Amino acid sequence: MTAAIAPRAHIANLSPYKAGGKLAYDGPVALLASNENALGPGEKAAVAMRDAAAGVHIYPDPDYGALRSAIAARHGIADGERVVLGAGSDELISLLTHAYAGPGDEVLYTAHAFSMYRVNAIAFGATPKAAPETADLHADVDALVDHAGLNTKLVYLAEPNNPTGTMVGVDAVKALRAALPAQALLVIDGAYAEFLDDGVYRALQDFAAGREDVVILRTFSKIRGLAALRLGWGYVPRAVAGVLQQLRSPFNVNGIAVAGGLASLEDDAHVQVSRAHNAEWGVWLRQRLQALDLPTPESHANFVLSQFPSVAAAADADDYLRSQGVLVRRVAGYGLPDRLRISIGLEGDLKRCVKALEEWRVGGRAPSAAAHGSALTA
Ligand SMILES: *Cc1c(COP(=O)(O)O)cnc(C)c1O
């Protein structure tokens, strides 16, 4: 008898992460599906990364001391040992799950949370658990606490959350931590932190500073415009830092990412310009979508979540947008099948998106073979 080569059962059952997607379209595609910074990486980072390319035959500093110190200095963190780097915050989610949750443990998050919390829980054999949100898609602190038990090892809260764009605020985070069981590590995902007032994450960081049971995750992928670079960081308790530093591979962040990250930290102007663009065009987009009778609640991040009259309508609108070269994000996989998530991209791309939705809304959509079946899923 021969044994088949097979992964462990819970690995075999993983469903692949669905990224923003790709589109077969003859012409430039309006990319509004992945919450990237449409303004680009910023000139300083771009130059630094080009220069760093000449030095990639040398391994990076395995301690990443310069970048960790620069992050600490930029963010007013007194203890730089508490800053841990990852190849994107995705890697830090993976490392945290690997270190703290396995078979018999539970990983808790909100009903429409970022999907990697669940994916990693399954990958490491832990039990994923979702707590219901409020009717308007906010995290519900009481529900999270109700769903936490003695087996809960990780609790994720994205502030603001993707794909809902909602947040609960500093006081609610503190109340959540106070009511969670002691063995559960609370992970606050700040992927969109820079789109908020500076005070929010300063306050969360001050709160985390005095605790052994709160982690804050940050990334260079969103407002800093470095999504392909794969660079994220965590502000973690010292004990957690020790664990993650041992568990990560020695060169988990590449040398070009170090250079790009350092330069990005010196480029506040790019962050400010990006934030202003997001504020201006987020308001504009929301108004236009509401005028089309597509309820679009306020979002605290660089995307909006629009509600369509039905599941079929959302799918149909998405098909039409694709036929017009506009790529937005279906969020059926997040349990929100009647909505589309639209990133706050460039002015021209947002105008194409709204124009296409206007055509779709008045039923004037051109019959097009491309409208059905052309969409490639990434
Ligand atoms: C985009 C995103 C991330 C992942 O960011 P990377 O640093 O690129 O891995 C994490 N959390 C949330 C909520 C996100 O939207």
The ligand as a Gaussian input file, in Angstrom:
#p B3LYP/6-31G(d) Opt

LIG

0 1
 C       -4.482000      45.709000       3.671000
 C       -4.723000      45.233000       5.049000
 C       -3.738000      44.532000       5.766000
 C       -2.519000      43.939000       5.107000
 O       -1.563000      44.797000       4.868000
 P       -0.096000      44.320000       4.441000
 O        0.748000      45.105000       5.382000
 O        0.042000      44.714000       3.028000
 O        0.055000      42.860000       4.644000
 C       -3.964000      44.191000       7.077000
 N       -5.133000      44.495000       7.675000
 C       -6.110000      45.134000       7.021000
 C       -7.374000      45.428000       7.735000
 C       -5.939000      45.516000       5.699000
 O       -6.935000      46.101000       5.032000

